[in-house]
């Protein structure tokens, strides 16, 4: 029998529309000989299945079932494509574990950890992972611009600590710009991370579990038309994404091995995409995405294609891995 797959998309954050694009891409490419996919919109006010004629059917949150035309449908697996909360910060993973449904991303602890840039950096430091110099703020903290700049220097980046897709990020060049930048970041989260500027080549490394093995995908070099890899650069075509990256074989292997090390040490599952900057010739870790974009413009699908993996194979492997680990 075909496995019934709920493709979870949407979410509660600014990344809602990006997630819908990712979910629809998975829906389009899943093998219909093996799977019976359903598009599940998870929104703050309601959860529902959307059928091909755009009719919504509410999800029963008690057991994550849906009733369509009088028939109750239970799902064998959830393909999680939600960027931001609740799909990338562990809330959805914890809920699905409670109701006993396997899902395609990492566990709830790993999701919560990697979504919090401050905590992730702290966990990775003992493994010798290089990062930018950091300064952290909570919303109630007094912002001492002089103290912050003394630690991280200028220019620097001010970011929401728990947000993705470059929402709430500002590149700060002068002391006067710092406090307005923190206010922008606090609109996205009540925690802020301020990072020193790393000058160098920016790359993205996808790591996946594919056919039972941890695999680093070809590296992508990111050249933004804007000052950094912001929302426009990621999703509105304001960047060049070169796969495979213009790196030496030695540097390519080095950054792939670091990305795999992080994946294994954190006991990750599913797809991840880690960002690095080669600063002073060494890869410095920026962040990890545990539900990376899967739309046509997204980096991970480009990397899979460069590795000779079709989207149908890529998405199917994620489902089979989740079902095997249930």
C-alpha positions in Angstrom: 0.0 0.0 0.0 1.1 3.6 -0.7 2.3 5.5 2.4 0.2 8.5 3.3 2.6 11.5 3.6 1.6 14.8 5.2 3.7 17.6 3.8 3.8 20.2 6.6 4.2 23.7 5.3 3.5 27.3 6.3 4.3 28.0 10.0 3.9 31.0 12.2 6.9 33.2 11.2 7.8 35.7 8.5 9.0 32.7 6.4 5.5 31.4 5.8 5.4 31.9 2.1 8.9 30.5 1.5 7.8 27.3 3.3 4.7 27.1 1.2 7.0 27.1 -1.9 9.1 24.4 -0.4 6.2 22.2 0.5 4.6 22.5 -2.9 7.9 21.5 -4.5 8.0 18.3 -2.4 4.3 17.7 -3.3 5.1 18.0 -7.0 8.1 15.6 -7.0 7.1 12.8 -4.6 6.8 9.4 -6.3 3.1 8.8 -6.7 3.8 5.0 -7.1 5.0 4.9 -3.5 3.4 7.7 -1.7 0.0 9.4 -1.4 1.0 13.0 -0.5 -1.2 15.6 1.3 -0.5 19.3 1.6 -0.9 20.3 5.3 -1.0 24.0 6.0 0.1 24.6 9.6 -0.9 28.2 10.6 -1.2 29.9 13.9 -5.0 29.9 14.0 -5.7 26.6 12.1 -4.2 23.4 10.7 -5.8 22.0 7.6 -5.2 19.8 4.5 -5.6 21.5 1.2 -6.8 19.2 -1.7 -6.1 19.8 -5.3 -9.3 21.7 -5.7 -8.2 24.0 -2.9 -10.8 22.7 -0.4 -9.5 23.0 3.2 -10.1 20.1 5.6 -9.3 20.7 9.3 -6.6 18.6 11.1 -7.6 17.0 14.3 -4.8 18.1 16.6 -5.5 15.3 19.1 -4.0 12.7 16.8 -3.0 14.6 13.6 -5.7 12.9 11.5 -8.0 14.5 8.9 -11.5 13.6 7.8 -12.1 14.0 4.0 -15.4 13.0 2.5 -16.4 11.1 5.6 -13.2 9.1 5.7 -10.6 9.5 8.5 -7.0 9.6 7.2 -4.0 8.8 9.4 -0.6 9.7 8.1 2.4 7.3 8.0 5.0 10.1 8.0 5.2 13.9 8.1 7.6 15.6 5.6 8.5 18.8 7.5 9.1 21.8 5.2 8.3 24.6 7.8 11.0 27.2 8.1 11.0 29.0 11.5 8.5 28.2 14.2 7.0 25.6 14.8 8.8 23.4 12.3 12.4 24.4 12.7 12.6 25.1 16.5 11.4 21.7 17.8 7.8 22.4 18.6 6.3 20.4 15.7 8.9 17.6 16.2 7.9 17.2 19.9 4.2 17.2 19.1 4.7 14.5 16.4 6.7 12.4 18.8 3.9 12.6 21.3 1.3 11.4 18.8 3.7 8.8 17.4 4.2 9.9 13.8 7.7 9.9 12.3 8.9 13.0 10.5 11.7 13.8 8.1 13.8 16.3 10.1 16.0 16.1 13.2 14.6 15.5 16.7 13.0 18.2 18.9 16.2 18.9 21.0 18.4 19.3 17.9 15.9 21.5 16.3 15.6 23.8 19.3 19.4 23.9 19.7 20.3 24.7 16.1 17.5 27.3 15.9 19.2 29.2 18.7 22.5 30.6 17.3 23.9 31.5 20.7 23.4 28.0 22.2 24.6 26.2 19.1 27.8 28.1 19.0 28.4 27.3 22.7 27.9 23.6 22.1 30.2 23.5 19.0 33.1 25.3 20.6 34.6 22.3 22.4 34.9 20.6 19.0 37.2 23.3 17.7 34.6 24.8 15.3 35.7 28.4 14.4 33.1 31.1 14.6 32.9 34.9 14.6 33.4 36.9 17.8 30.0 37.2 19.4 28.0 39.4 21.8 24.6 38.5 23.1 21.6 40.7 24.2 18.3 40.0 25.7 15.4 42.4 25.1 15.6 43.9 28.6 19.3 44.4 28.5 20.8 47.9 28.3 22.6 48.3 25.0 26.1 49.6 25.6 27.3 50.4 22.0 30.9 51.2 23.1 31.3 47.9 24.9 29.8 45.9 22.1 32.0 47.5 19.4 35.1 47.1 21.6 34.4 43.3 21.6 33.2 42.7 18.0 34.6 45.7 16.1 33.1 47.4 13.0 31.6 46.6 10.7 29.5 43.9 12.5 26.2 42.1 12.0 23.2 42.4 14.3 20.9 39.4 14.0 17.8 38.0 15.7 19.1 35.0 17.6 16.2 32.7 16.7 15.1 33.6 13.2 16.0 32.4 9.7 16.1 33.5 6.1 17.9 36.8 7.0 15.0 38.4 8.7 16.0 40.9 11.3 19.7 41.2 10.1 21.5 44.5 9.7 25.1 45.1 8.7 26.3 47.9 11.1 29.2 50.2 10.0 29.0 53.0 12.6 28.3 53.2 16.3 25.2 55.3 15.5 23.7 52.5 13.5 24.0 49.9 16.3 21.0 50.7 18.5 18.5 51.0 15.6 19.8 47.7 14.3 19.1 46.0 17.6 15.5 47.4 17.5 15.1 45.8 14.0 16.4 42.4 15.3 14.1 42.6 18.4 11.1 42.8 16.1 11.9 39.2 15.2 13.0 37.8 18.5 13.6 38.8 22.1 17.2 37.7 21.9 19.9 39.2 19.7 23.3 38.0 18.6 26.0 40.5 17.4 28.8 39.1 15.3 32.1 40.4 14.1 32.5 40.9 10.4 34.2 37.9 8.6 35.8 38.9 5.3 36.1 36.0 2.9 34.3 33.6 0.6 30.9 32.5 1.8 29.8 28.9 1.2 26.9 26.6 2.0 27.3 22.9 2.7 24.3 20.5 2.5 24.6 17.4 4.6 21.9 14.7 4.3 21.3 11.1 5.3 20.9 9.4 1.9 20.3 5.7 1.5 21.4 5.1 5.1 24.7 7.1 5.0 25.6 10.6 6.0 26.6 12.4 2.8 28.0 15.9 2.3 26.7 17.4 -1.0 28.7 19.6 -3.4 29.6 23.0 -1.8 27.9 26.1 -3.1 29.7 29.5 -3.2 27.4 32.5 -2.5 28.2 35.8 -4.1 25.6 38.4 -3.1 24.8 41.5 -5.1 23.8 43.1 -1.8 26.2 43.7 1.1 25.4 40.3 2.5 23.3 37.2 1.9 20.0 38.8 2.9 16.4 38.0 2.1 16.6 39.6 -1.4 19.8 37.7 -2.2 18.3 34.4 -1.0 14.9 34.5 -2.6 14.7 37.4 -5.1 17.6 36.5 -7.3 20.1 39.1 -5.9 22.9 36.6 -5.7 25.0 34.2 -7.6 25.0 30.7 -6.3 27.8 28.6 -7.8 27.7 24.9 -7.4 30.3 23.4 -7.1 32.1 26.3 -5.5 35.3 27.8 -6.8 37.3 26.2 -4.1 40.4 24.0 -4.1 39.8 20.3 -3.6 41.5 20.6 -0.2 39.3 23.5 1.0 36.2 21.8 -0.4 37.0 18.6 1.5 37.9 20.6 4.7 34.5 22.4 4.9 32.6 19.3 3.9 34.3 17.3 6.7 33.5 20.1 9.3 29.8 20.1 8.2 29.6 16.3 8.5 31.3 16.5 11.9 28.7 19.0 13.1 25.9 16.8 11.7 27.2 13.7 13.5 28.2 15.3 16.8 24.7 16.8 17.1 23.1 13.5 16.1 21.2 15.1 13.2 18.7 13.5 10.9 17.3 14.5 7.6 18.5 17.5 5.6 20.8 20.2 6.9 22.5 23.2 5.3 25.4 24.8 7.1 26.8 28.2 6.2 30.5 29.1 6.5 32.8 31.9 5.6 36.5 31.3 4.7 38.1 34.0 6.8 41.9 34.2 6.8 41.8 30.9 4.8 39.9 29.0 7.5 36.1 28.0 7.4 34.2 29.8 10.1 30.8 28.4 11.0 27.8 30.8 10.8 24.7 28.8 11.3 22.9 25.6 10.5 19.4 25.2 8.9 17.6 22.0 9.7 14.6 22.6 7.4 16.5 24.2 4.4 14.6 25.7 1.5 13.4 23.1 -1.1 11.9 25.5 -3.6 13.2 25.9 -7.2 15.5 28.7 -6.1 16.9 27.0 -3.0 20.5 25.9 -2.6 20.0 22.3 -1.3 18.1 21.1 -4.4 20.9 22.6 -6.6 23.5 20.7 -4.6 21.5 17.5 -4.9 21.3 17.9 -8.7 25.1 18.5 -8.8 25.5 15.2 -6.9 23.4 13.4 -9.5 20.4 13.0 -7.1 17.0 13.8 -8.5 14.4 15.6 -6.3 12.2 12.5 -6.4 15.2 10.4 -5.0 16.1 13.1 -2.5 12.6 13.5 -1.0 11.9 9.8 -1.1 15.1 9.0 0.8 14.1 11.4 3.6 10.8 9.6 4.0 12.3 6.2 4.0 14.9 7.2 6.5 12.2 8.6 8.8 10.1 5.5 8.5 13.1 3.3 9.2 13.9 5.2 12.4 10.3 5.2 13.8 
